[in-house]
Amino acid sequence: MKIKVIKKNKAGRSAAASVKRDRETWVLRLYVAGQIPKTVTAFNNLKVICEDQLKGHYVIEVVDLVKHPKFAHDDQILAVPTLVRKSPLPERNVIGDLSNTERVLAGLDLVAH
């Protein structure tokens, strides 16, 4: 498992955008607003789901919109926490604290195994 905190570079891209990805690696970006309880809950729920479903084949990118508000506009984020499946394409979004595992799996189009 890899966890990255996203920052934009001078070109306006996320630092992770230039990293080569294995085709099997799922890139999940969690948009949050500070270290509030809902943020911690969403992150912990996401880690459990990823370890159960994608063990060894995922990267979690965390974007704190308090520190980087431009991401909200650039990535069209309307609510937090929001989870975005960046890869594999197509992108998929799930809004909320990710406590309903079935809803998260369906939202990410991830079949339980």
Beta strands, then each sheet from edge to edge (+ up, - down):
strand 1: 2-5
strand 2: 26-32
strand 3: 58-64
strand 4: 82-87
strand 5: 92-95
sheet 1: 1+ 3+ 2+ 4- 5+
end
